Amino acid sequence: MKKYIKGFWDYSFLLSELVKKGIRLKYRRSYLGILWSLIEPLLTTCVWVIVFGTLLGKGGRDFPMYLIIGRLTYNFFSGATRSASKSIQANASMIKKIYVPKYLYPLSAILYNFVIYLISLVVLIPVDIYCAVIPTWHIIELIPALCLLLIMGMGFGMILATLNVFFRDIEYLWNVALLLIMYMSAIFYYPEKLLKSGYSWVLNYNPLYHVINMCRGAFLGYSISPQAILYTSVWAFGTLIIGFVFFKKKQDEFILHL
């Protein structure tokens, strides 16, 4: 662990450059650039509010806020893990030429998506005003929620980055898994009925749902149970440890499969 911390510090400048490169590449062919991280979720939320809030008659005054928080948080997890899973192959030419700690590539993929996610949270201000949601002290709970989200993203990202070097189909299987995770995260529906049914385990066993719920609670003024926080923390730190150990054990074999 000490070696990792020293390596992380020694290559912190390179990591920051990789993060900047990732952001530039994501919006390189867009005229509006990073502004799309603000405009796109607003436009999508408007569509979802019309479909689920108006046509299907679901949701209350704070439904747009509920929707956009869930969507932004899920989008980070989805985009970050997808980017991390392809990060080793995407940088194969550099890996073959010079020595750079290989964990920097999936880590930078997670971090640049996290930066974009943090910027996109700015759209919550106009939505908050529209929904007439008054911030409470619960807003400070956003900090641990974001930390757990980032840690979980890193853990899954490192595992996927490692697996995808040896099994290229992991990328496609993960896309299917993400679709399932989206429906298990109560992004565009209220979970009350599902939690009271015999299918409550679908949400209770999904750590991403609890993180999304923490983020929603921070803005909408409620807390989730300590058991849910503990469960999510175990998942986040567990996947992080497994991810880094797994990556470290397999990284020397990467060059044989690139």
C-alpha contacts under 8 A as a table, 3 or more apart, distances in Angstrom:
res1	aa1	res2	aa2	distance
1	M	4	Y	5.04
1	M	5	I	6.28
2	K	5	I	5.13
2	K	6	K	6.21
3	K	6	K	5.17
3	K	7	G	6.05
4	Y	7	G	5.05
4	Y	8	F	5.93
5	I	8	F	5.02
5	I	9	W	6.20
6	K	9	W	5.11
6	K	10	D	6.09
7	G	10	D	5.03
7	G	11	Y	6.06
7	G	101	P	7.53
8	F	11	Y	5.34
8	F	12	S	5.74
9	W	12	S	5.06
10	D	13	F	7.72
11	Y	14	L	5.26
11	Y	15	L	6.20
12	S	15	L	4.97
12	S	16	S	6.22
13	F	16	S	5.17
13	F	17	E	6.31
14	L	17	E	5.02
14	L	18	L	6.16
15	L	18	L	5.07
15	L	19	V	6.23
15	L	104	L	6.23
15	L	108	S	6.09
16	S	19	V	5.05
16	S	20	K	6.27
16	S	108	S	7.62
17	E	20	K	5.05
17	E	21	K	6.05
18	L	21	K	4.94
18	L	22	G	6.11
18	L	105	Y	7.60
18	L	108	S	5.90
19	V	22	G	5.13
19	V	23	I	6.43
19	V	108	S	5.12
19	V	109	A	6.83
19	V	111	L	6.44
19	V	112	Y	4.82
20	K	23	I	5.22
20	K	24	R	6.24
20	K	112	Y	7.04
21	K	24	R	5.09
21	K	25	L	6.08
22	G	25	L	5.21
22	G	26	K	6.15
22	G	108	S	7.72
22	G	109	A	6.83
22	G	112	Y	6.12
23	I	26	K	5.21
23	I	27	Y	6.67
23	I	112	Y	6.02
23	I	113	N	7.73
23	I	116	I	7.67
24	R	27	Y	5.54
24	R	28	R	5.56
25	L	28	R	4.97
27	Y	30	S	5.23
27	Y	33	G	4.98
27	Y	34	I	6.37
28	R	33	G	7.03
29	R	33	G	7.81
30	S	33	G	5.06
32	L	35	L	5.48
32	L	36	W	6.23
33	G	36	W	6.10
34	I	37	S	5.53
34	I	38	L	7.63
34	I	116	I	7.78
35	L	38	L	5.33
35	L	39	I	6.28
36	W	39	I	4.83
36	W	40	E	5.38
37	S	40	E	5.92
37	S	41	P	6.88
37	S	116	I	6.78
37	S	117	Y	7.75
37	S	119	I	7.37
37	S	120	S	5.34
38	L	41	P	6.14
38	L	42	L	6.67
38	L	119	I	7.65
38	L	120	S	5.12
38	L	121	L	7.92
38	L	122	V	7.27
38	L	123	V	5.85
39	I	42	L	5.29
39	I	43	L	6.25
40	E	43	L	5.22
40	E	44	T	6.16
41	P	44	T	5.07
41	P	45	T	5.87
41	P	68	I	6.91
41	P	71	R	7.66
41	P	72	L	7.12
42	L	45	T	5.11
42	L	46	C	6.24
42	L	68	I	7.57
42	L	123	V	7.16
43	L	46	C	5.15
43	L	47	V	6.52
44	T	47	V	5.13
44	T	48	W	6.25
45	T	48	W	4.99
45	T	49	V	5.96
45	T	64	P	6.69
45	T	67	L	6.65
45	T	68	I	5.93
46	C	49	V	5.13
46	C	50	I	6.23
46	C	64	P	7.74
47	V	50	I	5.18
47	V	51	V	6.20
48	W	51	V	5.02
48	W	52	F	5.66
48	W	53	G	7.23
48	W	67	L	7.80
48	W	188	F	7.54
49	V	52	F	5.39
49	V	53	G	4.64
49	V	54	T	6.51
49	V	63	F	7.45
49	V	64	P	6.21
49	V	67	L	7.83
50	I	53	G	5.49
50	I	54	T	4.86
50	I	55	L	6.23
51	V	54	T	5.88
51	V	55	L	5.13
51	V	56	L	6.35
52	F	55	L	6.05
52	F	56	L	5.04
52	F	57	G	6.59
52	F	58	K	5.76
52	F	59	G	7.58
52	F	188	F	7.36
52	F	189	Y	7.96
53	G	56	L	5.96
53	G	57	G	5.14
53	G	58	K	4.55
53	G	59	G	5.35
53	G	60	G	7.70
53	G	63	F	7.33
54	T	57	G	4.96
54	T	58	K	6.89
58	K	189	Y	7.93
59	G	62	D	7.47
59	G	63	F	5.00
59	G	190	Y	7.76
60	G	63	F	5.21
61	R	64	P	7.52
61	R	131	C	5.77
62	D	65	M	5.34
62	D	66	Y	6.27
62	D	131	C	5.18
62	D	132	A	7.76
62	D	133	V	7.15
63	F	66	Y	4.87
63	F	67	L	6.05
63	F	131	C	8.00
64	P	67	L	5.06
64	P	68	I	6.12
64	P	127	V	7.03
64	P	131	C	7.32
65	M	68	I	5.39
65	M	69	I	6.18
65	M	124	L	7.20
65	M	127	V	6.12
65	M	128	D	6.55
65	M	131	C	6.97
66	Y	69	I	5.65
66	Y	70	G	6.43
66	Y	187	I	7.92
66	Y	216	R	6.46
67	L	70	G	5.36
67	L	71	R	6.13
67	L	187	I	6.11
67	L	188	F	5.69
68	I	71	R	5.00
68	I	72	L	5.96
68	I	124	L	7.72
69	I	72	L	5.35
69	I	73	T	6.13
69	I	124	L	7.77
69	I	212	I	7.34
69	I	215	C	7.02
69	I	216	R	6.24
70	G	73	T	5.35
70	G	74	Y	6.07
70	G	186	A	7.74
70	G	187	I	4.89
70	G	188	F	7.62
70	G	212	I	5.74
70	G	213	N	7.95
70	G	216	R	7.39
71	R	74	Y	5.22
71	R	75	N	5.92
71	R	187	I	6.14
72	L	75	N	5.04
72	L	76	F	6.31
72	L	117	Y	6.96
72	L	120	S	7.50
72	L	121	L	7.70
73	T	76	F	5.29
73	T	77	F	6.57
73	T	117	Y	7.56
73	T	212	I	6.33
74	Y	77	F	5.20
74	Y	78	S	6.04
74	Y	182	M	7.10
74	Y	187	I	7.99
74	Y	208	L	7.81
74	Y	212	I	7.59
75	N	78	S	5.04
75	N	79	G	5.78
76	F	79	G	5.24
76	F	80	A	5.71
76	F	113	N	6.24
76	F	114	F	6.56
76	F	117	Y	5.99
77	F	80	A	5.29
77	F	81	T	6.05
77	F	149	L	7.66
77	F	153	G	5.97
78	S	81	T	5.56
78	S	82	R	6.14
78	S	178	L	6.61
79	G	82	R	5.20
79	G	83	S	6.07
79	G	113	N	6.81
80	A	83	S	5.21
80	A	84	A	6.06
80	A	109	A	6.24
80	A	110	I	4.80
80	A	111	L	7.86
80	A	113	N	5.46
80	A	114	F	7.48
80	A	153	G	6.71
80	A	157	G	7.16
81	T	84	A	5.00
81	T	85	S	6.01
81	T	110	I	6.95
81	T	153	G	6.37
81	T	154	M	7.89
81	T	156	F	6.50
81	T	157	G	4.75
81	T	160	L	7.29
82	R	85	S	5.21
82	R	86	K	6.69
82	R	157	G	7.68
82	R	171	E	7.29
82	R	174	W	7.87
82	R	175	N	7.92
83	S	86	K	5.47
83	S	87	S	6.06
83	S	106	P	7.47
83	S	109	A	5.64
83	S	110	I	7.28
84	A	87	S	4.95
84	A	88	I	7.85
84	A	105	Y	7.41
84	A	106	P	4.36
84	A	107	L	7.19
84	A	109	A	5.25
84	A	110	I	6.30
84	A	157	G	5.05
84	A	158	M	7.01
84	A	160	L	7.05
84	A	161	A	5.63
85	S	88	I	7.47
85	S	106	P	7.16
85	S	157	G	6.12
85	S	158	M	7.54
85	S	160	L	4.79
85	S	161	A	3.93
85	S	162	T	7.47
85	S	163	L	7.91
85	S	164	N	6.06
85	S	171	E	6.72
86	K	89	Q	5.63
86	K	90	A	6.04
86	K	161	A	6.33
86	K	164	N	7.08
86	K	171	E	7.60
87	S	90	A	5.04
87	S	91	N	6.27
87	S	105	Y	5.64
87	S	106	P	5.39
87	S	109	A	6.90
87	S	161	A	6.63
88	I	91	N	5.33
88	I	92	A	6.01
88	I	102	K	7.59
88	I	105	Y	6.47
88	I	106	P	7.11
88	I	161	A	6.57
88	I	165	V	7.11
89	Q	92	A	4.94
89	Q	165	V	7.05
89	Q	258	L	6.57
90	A	93	S	7.98
91	N	94	M	5.48
91	N	95	I	6.27
91	N	105	Y	7.52
92	A	95	I	5.04
92	A	96	K	6.20
92	A	258	L	6.20
93	S	96	K	5.28
93	S	97	K	6.45
94	M	97	K	5.19
94	M	98	I	6.08
95	I	98	I	5.90
95	I	99	Y	6.55
95	I	100	V	6.99
95	I	102	K	7.51
95	I	255	I	7.71
96	K	99	Y	7.97
96	K	255	I	7.02
100	V	104	L	7.70
101	P	104	L	5.91
102	K	105	Y	5.93
102	K	106	P	7.92
102	K	251	Q	7.17
103	Y	106	P	5.86
103	Y	107	L	6.09
103	Y	158	M	7.67
103	Y	247	F	7.57
104	L	107	L	4.98
104	L	108	S	5.79
105	Y	108	S	5.26
105	Y	109	A	6.33
106	P	109	A	5.00
106	P	110	I	6.32
106	P	154	M	7.96
106	P	157	G	6.42
106	P	158	M	6.31
106	P	161	A	6.55
107	L	110	I	5.19
107	L	111	L	6.21
107	L	154	M	6.66
107	L	157	G	7.71
107	L	158	M	7.63
108	S	111	L	4.96
108	S	112	Y	6.04
109	A	112	Y	5.56
109	A	113	N	6.40
110	I	113	N	5.40
110	I	114	F	6.21
110	I	150	L	7.81
110	I	153	G	6.71
110	I	154	M	6.31
110	I	157	G	7.13
111	L	114	F	4.84
111	L	115	V	6.18
112	Y	115	V	5.05
112	Y	116	I	6.33
113	N	116	I	5.11
113	N	117	Y	6.10
114	F	117	Y	4.85
114	F	118	L	6.17
114	F	150	L	7.23
115	V	118	L	5.15
115	V	119	I	6.30
116	I	119	I	5.10
116	I	120	S	6.10
117	Y	120	S	5.01
117	Y	121	L	6.47
118	L	121	L	5.30
118	L	122	V	7.60
119	I	122	V	5.87
120	S	123	V	5.97
121	L	124	L	5.53
121	L	125	I	7.94
122	V	125	I	5.85
123	V	126	P	6.04
123	V	127	V	6.62
124	L	127	V	5.00
124	L	128	D	5.63
125	I	128	D	5.02
125	I	129	I	6.32
126	P	129	I	5.05
126	P	130	Y	6.14
127	V	130	Y	4.99
127	V	131	C	6.09
128	D	131	C	5.22
128	D	132	A	6.03
128	D	133	V	5.40
128	D	134	I	7.75
129	I	132	A	4.99
129	I	133	V	6.53
130	Y	133	V	7.93
133	V	219	F	7.86
133	V	220	L	6.80
134	I	220	L	7.87
135	P	138	H	7.63
135	P	139	I	6.61
135	P	219	F	6.13
135	P	220	L	7.15
135	P	221	G	6.91
136	T	139	I	6.01
136	T	218	A	7.93
136	T	219	F	7.54
136	T	220	L	8.00
136	T	221	G	5.80
137	W	140	I	6.22
137	W	221	G	7.59
138	H	141	E	5.43
138	H	142	L	7.68
138	H	217	G	6.93
138	H	218	A	4.74
138	H	219	F	7.02
138	H	221	G	5.47
138	H	222	Y	6.54
138	H	223	S	7.12
139	I	142	L	5.63
139	I	217	G	7.86
139	I	218	A	4.23
139	I	219	F	5.67
139	I	221	G	7.36
140	I	143	I	5.96
140	I	218	A	6.77
141	E	144	P	5.84
141	E	145	A	6.44
141	E	214	M	7.22
141	E	215	C	7.60
141	E	217	G	7.94
141	E	218	A	5.43
142	L	145	A	4.98
142	L	146	L	6.04
142	L	214	M	7.00
142	L	215	C	5.61
142	L	218	A	5.35
142	L	219	F	7.98
143	I	146	L	5.29
143	I	147	C	6.26
144	P	147	C	4.96
144	P	148	L	6.10
145	A	148	L	5.27
145	A	149	L	6.14
145	A	211	V	5.89
145	A	214	M	5.84
145	A	215	C	6.06
146	L	149	L	4.95
146	L	150	L	6.11
146	L	215	C	7.70
147	C	150	L	5.19
147	C	151	I	6.14
148	L	151	I	5.11
148	L	152	M	5.98
148	L	211	V	7.28
148	L	232	T	7.50
148	L	233	S	6.58
148	L	236	A	6.03
149	L	152	M	5.21
149	L	153	G	6.09
149	L	208	L	7.76
149	L	211	V	6.51
149	L	236	A	7.52
150	L	153	G	5.04
150	L	154	M	6.20
151	I	154	M	5.08
151	I	155	G	6.22
151	I	236	A	5.62
151	I	237	F	6.72
151	I	240	L	6.42
152	M	155	G	5.08
152	M	156	F	6.21
152	M	235	W	7.16
152	M	236	A	4.23
152	M	237	F	7.00
152	M	239	T	6.53
152	M	240	L	6.53
153	G	156	F	5.37
153	G	157	G	5.76
153	G	236	A	7.99
154	M	157	G	4.93
154	M	158	M	6.05
154	M	240	L	6.17
154	M	243	G	7.80
155	G	158	M	5.42
155	G	159	I	6.43
155	G	236	A	6.94
155	G	237	F	7.55
155	G	238	G	7.75
155	G	239	T	4.47
155	G	240	L	3.63
155	G	241	I	7.01
155	G	242	I	7.12
155	G	243	G	4.97
155	G	244	F	7.26
156	F	159	I	5.19
156	F	160	L	6.08
156	F	239	T	6.21
156	F	240	L	7.19
156	F	243	G	6.66
157	G	160	L	5.20
157	G	161	A	5.94
157	G	243	G	7.56
158	M	161	A	5.10
158	M	162	T	6.24
158	M	240	L	7.75
158	M	243	G	4.84
158	M	244	F	6.33
158	M	246	F	8.00
158	M	247	F	6.37
159	I	162	T	5.32
159	I	163	L	6.24
159	I	242	I	7.52
159	I	243	G	4.65
159	I	244	F	7.66
159	I	246	F	6.84
159	I	247	F	6.79
160	L	163	L	5.08
160	L	164	N	5.85
160	L	170	I	7.42
161	A	164	N	5.38
161	A	165	V	6.68
161	A	247	F	7.96
162	T	165	V	5.64
162	T	166	F	7.33
162	T	246	F	7.40
162	T	247	F	5.66
162	T	250	K	7.10
162	T	251	Q	7.52
163	L	166	F	5.60
163	L	167	F	5.88
163	L	168	R	7.85
163	L	170	I	6.86
164	N	167	F	4.92
164	N	168	R	4.93
164	N	169	D	7.17
164	N	170	I	5.47
164	N	171	E	6.53
165	V	168	R	6.35
165	V	254	F	6.56
165	V	257	H	6.51
165	V	258	L	7.29
166	F	254	F	7.96
166	F	257	H	6.63
167	F	170	I	5.84
168	R	171	E	6.22
169	D	172	Y	5.41
169	D	173	L	6.27
170	I	173	L	4.98
170	I	174	W	5.86
171	E	174	W	5.27
171	E	175	N	6.50
172	Y	175	N	5.13
172	Y	176	V	6.68
173	L	176	V	5.25
173	L	177	A	6.29
174	W	177	A	4.78
174	W	178	L	6.00
175	N	178	L	5.10
175	N	179	L	6.45
176	V	179	L	5.20
176	V	180	L	6.54
177	A	180	L	5.09
177	A	181	I	6.13
178	L	181	I	4.85
178	L	182	M	6.05
179	L	182	M	5.14
179	L	183	Y	6.64
180	L	183	Y	5.38
180	L	184	M	6.27
181	I	184	M	4.87
181	I	185	S	6.13
181	I	206	N	7.77
182	M	185	S	5.25
182	M	186	A	7.37
182	M	187	I	6.95
183	Y	186	A	6.24
183	Y	187	I	7.23
184	M	202	V	6.07
184	M	203	L	5.80
184	M	206	N	6.99
184	M	209	Y	7.19
185	S	203	L	6.45
185	S	206	N	7.15
185	S	208	L	6.61
185	S	209	Y	4.44
185	S	212	I	7.59
186	A	189	Y	5.34
186	A	190	Y	6.34
186	A	191	P	5.99
186	A	203	L	7.71
186	A	209	Y	6.92
187	I	190	Y	7.96
190	Y	193	K	7.61
191	P	194	L	5.32
191	P	195	L	6.01
192	E	195	L	5.20
192	E	196	K	6.33
193	K	196	K	5.22
193	K	197	S	6.31
194	L	197	S	5.11
194	L	198	G	7.58
194	L	199	Y	6.06
194	L	200	S	5.56
195	L	198	G	7.61
195	L	199	Y	6.77
195	L	200	S	4.16
195	L	201	W	7.74
195	L	203	L	7.41
196	K	199	Y	7.90
196	K	200	S	6.51
197	S	200	S	5.94
198	G	201	W	7.67
199	Y	202	V	5.75
200	S	203	L	5.75
200	S	204	N	6.18
201	W	204	N	4.79
201	W	205	Y	5.52
202	V	205	Y	5.92
202	V	206	N	6.63
203	L	206	N	5.22
203	L	209	Y	6.31
204	N	207	P	7.50
204	N	209	Y	7.68
204	N	210	H	7.64
204	N	228	A	7.91
206	N	209	Y	5.48
206	N	210	H	7.01
207	P	210	H	5.23
207	P	211	V	6.46
207	P	231	Y	7.23
207	P	232	T	5.08
207	P	235	W	6.80
208	L	211	V	5.03
208	L	212	I	6.16
208	L	232	T	7.75
209	Y	212	I	5.11
209	Y	213	N	6.05
210	H	213	N	4.86
210	H	214	M	6.11
210	H	224	I	7.87
210	H	228	A	6.44
210	H	229	I	7.34
210	H	232	T	6.75
211	V	214	M	4.99
211	V	215	C	6.34
211	V	232	T	7.19
212	I	215	C	5.11
212	I	216	R	6.19
213	N	216	R	5.02
213	N	217	G	5.99
213	N	224	I	7.14
214	M	217	G	5.04
214	M	218	A	6.20
214	M	223	S	6.83
214	M	224	I	6.35
215	C	218	A	5.18
215	C	219	F	6.78
216	R	219	F	5.43
216	R	220	L	5.80
216	R	221	G	7.98
217	G	220	L	4.98
217	G	221	G	5.19
217	G	222	Y	4.49
217	G	223	S	5.50
217	G	224	I	7.25
218	A	221	G	5.67
218	A	222	Y	6.62
218	A	223	S	7.31
224	I	228	A	6.72
224	I	229	I	7.28
225	S	228	A	5.30
225	S	229	I	6.57
226	P	229	I	5.01
226	P	230	L	6.09
227	Q	230	L	5.07
227	Q	231	Y	6.04
228	A	231	Y	5.03
228	A	232	T	6.09
229	I	232	T	5.14
229	I	233	S	6.06
230	L	233	S	5.03
230	L	234	V	6.21
231	Y	234	V	5.27
231	Y	235	W	6.40
232	T	235	W	5.08
232	T	236	A	6.06
233	S	236	A	5.01
233	S	237	F	6.04
233	S	238	G	8.00
234	V	237	F	5.51
234	V	238	G	5.56
235	W	238	G	5.08
235	W	239	T	5.94
236	A	239	T	5.51
236	A	240	L	6.23
237	F	240	L	4.94
237	F	241	I	6.16
238	G	241	I	5.35
238	G	242	I	6.15
239	T	242	I	5.04
239	T	243	G	5.68
240	L	243	G	5.06
240	L	244	F	6.21
241	I	244	F	5.40
241	I	245	V	6.11
242	I	245	V	5.25
242	I	246	F	5.85
243	G	246	F	5.22
243	G	247	F	5.98
244	F	247	F	5.05
244	F	248	K	5.99
245	V	248	K	5.15
245	V	249	K	6.24
246	F	249	K	5.31
246	F	250	K	6.36
247	F	250	K	5.33
247	F	251	Q	5.68
248	K	251	Q	5.46
248	K	252	D	7.94
249	K	252	D	7.43
250	K	253	E	5.60
250	K	254	F	6.95
251	Q	254	F	5.31
252	D	255	I	6.84
253	E	256	L	5.61
253	E	257	H	7.22
254	F	257	H	5.45
254	F	258	L	6.43
255	I	258	L	5.43
